[in-house]
Amino acid sequence: MGSKRAIIVIALLLLAASLFFLTTKEFTFEDYYFDTYVRGKIYSKNPILAKKVINEIKEEFKRIDTLNVQGIKKGKIDTTYITIIKKSLDFSKKTNGYFDISIDPILKKWNYFSRPTLPSKKEIKSLLPLVDYKKIEIKKDTLIIPGGFSLNIGGAAKGYALNRAKSILEKNKINSALIDAGGDVLLLGKKIDDDWVIGIRDPRDANGIIGTLKVNDCFVFTSGDYERYFMIEGKRYHHIVNPFTGYPSREIASATVIVKDGLEGDCISTALVAMGLEKAREYIKNNNLEALLVDTSENIYKFIYNNEINIYE
């Protein structure tokens, strides 16, 4: 027995020594979740560990992607829903209701912006009383909402997923990684010995960028009027709806935020677009938020203090 233990100890020491002298390598993956392509880069000296972590993240994304994010009714809910709903309610309070997961009845009337639909003003007005995050309660594992209410967590699910990815990476002692979920990005640590540089999408050119951000160890989330929309008589109708009017917001084409939490990034970037330009600028300043706004006339408003930004002229 003693000799076997000695052999095992020696083998482990040799493995540790070999890993110490190995160079850090990049391990990548790409898949399709949350109606978008998700791409990741993980940096590690240990290929076995890197592949294990990638598989864990993909399995977790697959699980979250199967959640029903719209039309959620009252009744028993599992811990994932409880976490997302409770966090969403926190950000509803922080944004004075401009992020509101009870918006679902109105989004449904718009057919979730999956095809051109123009509800009447009367129809929208009749649904506004069904939008009020203050009437949402969770008691133990039960969601309690008034009759006619339904919830939509589509504006928070991706943020939750990237938070879960970060937890998996940290649990496995990965110190450097990037996961890009359709332009919403988790940046763990630094890129080996350099800063991460990511592009900021041009909201009016799907293949263009308006500039770059140099950032580390954060989440960068962007919401915009270009993600899911349709045009009727030259007017853009998009999926970010002002909860107080029931209509898509008109003034902001995209809002980018740099934050330390994925759910915060998802919820706040959505709320900024819903607020409109002046309220969004005021909110950013009052909350010392690092953000970038692009209005529908393509004017750019920078609120970047701790990170480096380069806007192309």
ABEGO torsion letter per residue (X at the ends): XAAAAAAAAAAAAAAAAAAAABBBBBBBBBBBBGGBBBBBBBBBABAAAAAAAAAAAAAAAAAAAABBABGBBBEBBBAAAAAAAAAAAAAAAAAGGABBAAAAAAAAAAGGGABBBBBBAAAAAAAAAABBAAABBBBEABBBBBBGBBBBAAAAAAAAAAAAAAAAAAAAGBABBBBBBGGBBBBBEBBGABBBBBBBBBAABAABBAEBBBBBGBBBBBBBAAABBBBBGGBBBBABBBAAAGBBBAABABBBBBBABAAAAAAAAAAAAAAEAAAAAAAAAAAGBBBBBBBAAGBBBBBBAABBBBBBX
